[in-house]
Structure formats: structure tokens, C-alpha cells
Amino acid sequence: MDLICWSPNRLEDLQEVVAWYVQKHGVRQVLFISLKGEAKIWNYENNRITGHVTLGLFQAEHIEMYGQMLVDSS
């Protein structure tokens, strides 16, 4: 699992960066942690967002669980 830190001016900027990453590495799910600490998994298909799962507040002690969720859904 890779961690990308990004402080965009707009959410669209972040989505463009992630679309590039998804296309380059062929991943289908990305774990996002907002500046407010909210965790979501965004689902991608052909570098387009196809949906997301809201996980609630990010808890660092559950990072392995988040990773396993990504593995299980790929």
C-alpha cells in the first residue's frame, strides 16, 4: 500500500493526481484520509471513480484492516 500526501486547493486537483496514479499502477481502490481525518475507500475503473465506501474517522491502529479491505475487494 502506498501513501500519497497531497494538499490541493481543490478536490478536483486531488482526483486528477489519483486518476494518474491509478492508471500508472493499475490499482482499483484507493484509501483516502481527509484533512478532517475522515477515511474513505474510493473505487476506480479505468481511472474513473465508480463509487466509495465511507469508513468514518481514520484510526492509525487499524491501518492493517484498511489494507486488508483493499486487498479483499481487488
N, C-alpha and C positions, 0 to 999 in steps of 0.2 A: 504494500500500500504506500503510495506517495502522498506527501503533504505539500500543498501549494498554498503559500501565503500571498494574499492579494488585497490591496486596499484601493478598490476602484472608486471613481467618482460616481459611477452609475452601475446598476446591476447588469445592464446590457454589456458593459465592458467585461465584467467577470464571466458572463455567459459566453462571450466570444473567445476568451482565453481557454475556458474549459472545453468548448467545442473543438478548438485546435488540438488540445491535449488528447481528447477522446479519439479524434481522428488519427493522430500520430501513433498512439499506443494501443488502439483497438479495445479500450475498456468500454463497459456498458453502464456502469454505475459509479457515481462519484459521491463521496461523503463531504457535505458542506457544513461548516460551522460558522455561523454569522458572527458579526461583531457583538451582537447581543447575547451570544452563547447558545443559540438555538441550533440543533443538529438536524440535518435532513439528508436523505439519500436521493439524489437526482438520477433518474433513469434516462439513458440515451440510446438512440438508434440512428445510425448514420449521421452522427454528430448533431442530432436534434433532440431536444428534451421531449420525452414521451410521458413523463409523469414524475412524481416524487412521493416519498414517504417521510412524514414528519416524525422525528424521534423524541422531541422535547429538548430540555436543556442538556447540553453536552456534559458528559461526566468522564474525565480522563481515565478513571479507573476501569471504564468499560470499553476502552479502545479495542481490545481483542474481540469483544462482542460485536462492535460495529464492523470490524474487518470480516468476521465470520458471516455477518449478514450480507456483505458484498459478495463474498465467495459463494454463499448458498444460492444467491439469486443470479449468478452468472452462468 
